Amino acid sequence: MWVNVIDDNLFPLMNGSDNLYLDSVMATFTSAYTWIPLYLSLVFLVIRNNETMRQILMILFFAVVAVLLSGGIDDAIIKPLVMRIRPLNEPLLGLSVDTVNGVTEKSFSFFSAHSANTFAIATFIGLLVRSNMLTCIMYGWAMLNAITRVYLGVHYPTDILVGMVWGCVMGCISYIAYNYVFYKHSPRINYISSQYTKTGYSYGDIDFVISIMAFTVAMVTIFF
């Protein structure tokens, strides 16, 4: 089966490194708590660049919908149906999997909710803000999170690949729904300015989000 061929060839290349420093960094990057400053900066970006509480709550609502559609459907429906065992729990493979102390997962493997959630957020934010720089950085962040899952031995490469695609689709669907609801009651405005994106987001505030992202990555790589 083509899925097994991909996993058999890529998993050994992406899993672990026998490097304690890199193990610690990857375990930290994969934690949702590490990215709380980023999430707060994105909320700040939304609050700063929308005029009414209705607009702000609508954006936050559909961002949450994107995550619920991506990871929620995966955890509640897809994983129990497919029942694929995670690499580190696979009896025949487990002994050859590089794992990190303290990193365990008991649920099923296919597909990666981590990848789905982060790519859903990246897609939704990219479509909402329309900043090429921020979009590239958000997808880089999502890819980093996805790679950590294989490195830590909790997912196969095809788990994260399907999660990435699923997350992008759910992020698009959530944005389309938001766009429809919002512009049903509000005028369409394309901003033409060197200070704002065409959807009205300040480049200065976008730079703040990027700085928070860079600071978080730097702190993890230096102190972990």
N, C-alpha and C positions, 0 to 999 in steps of 0.2 A: 504494500500500500504506500502511495506517495508520501503520506503524512509521516509514516515511520521512517522512510528513507531520509526525509529532511531532518527529522529529529535525531536519527542515529548519526548523521554526519555533523550537524551543527551543535547539538547539545554538549558533546565533550569539549568543543572549542570555546564555548561560552560559559561553561560551568566552573566556578571556582578558580583559584590561582595559587593556593598554598601560601598566600601572603597575608599575614595577620593584619597588617595595616589596611590593605585593600578590602579584606573581609569586613573590618569594622566600618570602613567608609560605605561600602555597599549596603550593609545592614542598616546604617543610619539613613542613607538616601531612600531606602525602600519604605521607611516609616512615615505614615501620614503626619505624625506630630512634627517631623522635621520641616514640613512645608506650611505650617500654620502661618508664619510671617508672610509667605507668598499669598496664601488665601486671603489674609487680612488686607494686604496691599491691593488685591484685585477688587475686594469690596470697597476699599477706599477710592479706587479708580472709578467705580460705578457711581458712588455717592457724589464724588466731586464733579462728575461730568453729566449728571442728569438733574433736571430742575425740580421735579416733584417726587414726593414719596411714592406715589403710584407707579411712576416709571422705575424707580429704584427697586421696589418690591417685585415688580413684574419681571425685571431682569434676574433678580436673585431667585425667584420662583422657577423660571425656566432653566436656569443653571442647575438647580437642584433636580428638576425633571430630567435633564440630560444625564445626570449621575444615576438617578433611579432607573432610567431606561437602560443604561449601559450595564452597570454592576448589579442592579437589583434583579433584573430579568435573568441575568447570568446565574447569580447565586440561588435564586428561587426556582428556576425552571431548567435552564440548560445544564448546569453541573449535575443535578440529581438525575437527569435523563441520560446523559452521556456516561457518567460515573467513571471517568478516567482517573486512575490513581496518580498521585503526584510522584515525580521522580524519586524524591527522598524517601517515599513510603513504598515504592515498588520493590517487592521481594527479590526479584532477579537483578535489579539495577541498583538498588539502594546502597550496597556496599561500595560501589564504584563512584557514587555521587559525592562531590565535594560539598560539605555543608558547613554552616557557621554555628557555633555554640549559641543556643538560645533561640535559634530560628527554626520553628516547627509549624507545620500546617496540617490539620486533620481533614479538611474538606477536600472535595474533588478538584481536579486540575484544569479541565477544559470547560471554558477558556479562561484566560486571566482577567479577573475583574479589575485588578490593579491597572492593567494596560487599558482596558475599556474605559474606566473612569477618567484616567488622566488624559487620554486622547479625546474623550467627549468634552472635557473642560477646555482643552487646548483648541478644539474645533469651534466650540461655542464662543469663546473669547476672541478667537481670530476673526470670526464672522461679525461679531458685535463691534469690535474696536476698529478693525481694518487698518492695522499698522503692520507692515511687512516685517519689521524688526521684531515686534512683540510676538507675532504669529510664529516666526522661526524659532524664537527662544522658547515659547510655550511648547512647540512640538519637540524641541530638543529636551526639554524637561520631561515630557511624556515618554520620550524614547529612553531616557536615562532610567526612569522608573520601571519601564518594561524590561530593560536589560538586567536590572538587579534581580528580577524574579528568576531568570534562568541561572544567573551567577550563583544565587543562593540555593538552587536546586529544588525550588518549589513549583516550577513550571517548565514545560518543554518549549522550544522555539515556536512551534505551531500554535501553542496556547496563546503566546503573546501576539503572534501575527494576526490571528483571528480576533483577539481582543482589540488590537489597534484598529482594524477595519470596522468592527462592530461599534467601537467608541466614536469613530469619525462619523459613521452613519447616524448614530443617535444624537450626536452633537449637532449635526446638520438639521435633523428633524426637529429638535428642540428650538433651534434658532429660527427655522421657518415658521413654527407655531408662534414664537414670540413676535416675529416680524409681522405676521398676519394680524395678531391681536393688537399690537401697538399701533401700527399704521392704519388700522381700521378707524381709530379715533384721533390720530395725530397726523399732521402734514408731513410729507416726505421732504426732508431738507438735506441737500448735499453741500457740505461745507467745503469751500475753496479757500484755503488758508495755509500758510506755512506753519501755523501754530496748532492747527487741529487736523485730525483725520477727517475723511469725508462723512463719517458718522458723528463727528463732533467731539471726539476725545482729544484732550490736550496732550501734545507730545511731551510736555514737561511732566505730567502725571504718569505717562507711559514710561518715561525714563526712571521715575521713582520705582515703579514695579520692577523694571529690569535691574535696578540697583539692589533691590531687596533680594531678587533671585541670585545675583552675583555674590552678594554678601553671604547668603545662606550656603551656597556652594563652597565659598572660600572658607567659611568657618568650619564646615564639615571636613574638608580636605586637610585643614591645618591642625585641628584639635582632636580629630578622631583617627 
